[in-house]
């Protein structure tokens, strides 16, 4: 994202099935060097569909109202050594290069 001109996010919010995997949330924080927030409600995929339906039918007044329903249950802070992160990312980039035509 940063290479594409975006600012570093303050945090990454995860949703869906991956939210139940603490190891994955921690690894995501480590490999991106950005804190990861897990929501209190782990069923956010289904909740998103319900929110869209509620917005379309007028049950919800707008996105600001929906934003107030979100709360973090856990926050995973980056803890990986920068040298290890760089080595892992270099290995991933090498693997991607090998499979591209």
C-alpha positions in Angstrom: 0.0 0.0 0.0 2.8 2.4 0.9 4.6 1.6 -2.4 1.3 2.7 -4.2 1.3 6.0 -2.4 -0.9 5.3 0.5 -0.1 6.3 4.1 0.7 3.7 6.6 -2.5 2.7 8.3 -2.8 3.2 12.1 -4.2 -0.4 12.3 -5.6 -3.2 10.2 -9.0 -4.5 11.2 -9.6 -8.1 10.4 -13.0 -9.8 9.8 -14.4 -13.2 8.8 -13.0 -16.6 9.5 -9.4 -15.4 10.1 -10.4 -13.5 13.2 -10.6 -16.7 15.2 -6.9 -17.4 14.5 -4.7 -15.5 17.0 -1.5 -16.8 15.4 -2.6 -15.5 12.0 -3.6 -12.1 13.5 -0.2 -11.8 15.2 1.7 -12.9 12.1 -0.2 -10.3 10.0 0.8 -7.6 12.5 4.4 -8.8 12.5 4.8 -9.1 8.7 3.1 -5.8 7.9 4.6 -4.0 11.0 1.1 -2.6 11.6 -1.2 -3.3 14.6 -4.1 -5.7 13.9 -7.4 -5.3 15.6 -9.9 -8.2 16.1 -13.5 -7.2 16.6 -15.7 -8.2 19.5 -18.1 -9.8 17.1 -16.3 -12.5 15.1 -19.3 -12.9 12.7 -18.6 -9.7 10.8 -19.0 -11.2 7.4 -22.6 -12.0 8.0 -23.0 -8.8 9.9 -21.8 -6.9 6.9 -24.5 -8.4 4.8 -27.1 -7.5 7.4 -25.7 -3.9 7.5 -26.0 -3.5 3.8 -29.6 -4.8 3.9 -30.4 -2.4 6.7 -28.9 0.5 4.9 -30.9 -0.3 1.8 -34.1 -0.5 3.7 -33.6 2.5 6.0 -33.1 0.6 9.2 -29.7 2.2 9.6 -29.4 6.0 9.0 -25.9 5.7 7.5 -22.3 4.6 7.9 -21.6 6.8 10.9 -24.3 4.8 12.8 -22.8 1.5 11.8 -19.3 2.7 12.8 -20.4 3.0 16.4 -21.3 -0.7 16.5 -17.7 -1.8 16.0 -15.5 -2.5 19.0 -12.1 -4.2 19.3 -11.7 -7.4 21.4 -8.0 -7.7 20.9 -5.1 -5.7 19.4 -2.0 -7.5 18.1 1.1 -5.3 18.2 4.0 -6.0 15.8 6.7 -7.8 17.6 8.8 -9.4 14.9 12.5 -8.4 14.5 12.9 -6.2 11.4 15.7 -8.5 10.0 13.4 -11.5 10.2 10.6 -9.6 8.6 12.8 -8.6 5.7 14.1 -12.1 5.2 10.5 -13.6 5.2 9.3 -10.9 2.8 12.3 -11.5 0.5 11.5 -15.2 0.5 7.9 -14.5 -0.3 8.8 -12.1 -3.1 11.2 -14.8 -4.5 8.4 -17.4 -4.5 6.0 -15.1 -6.3 8.7 -14.3 -8.9 9.2 -18.0 -9.5 5.5 -18.7 -10.3 4.9 -15.7 -12.5 5.3 -16.2 -16.3 
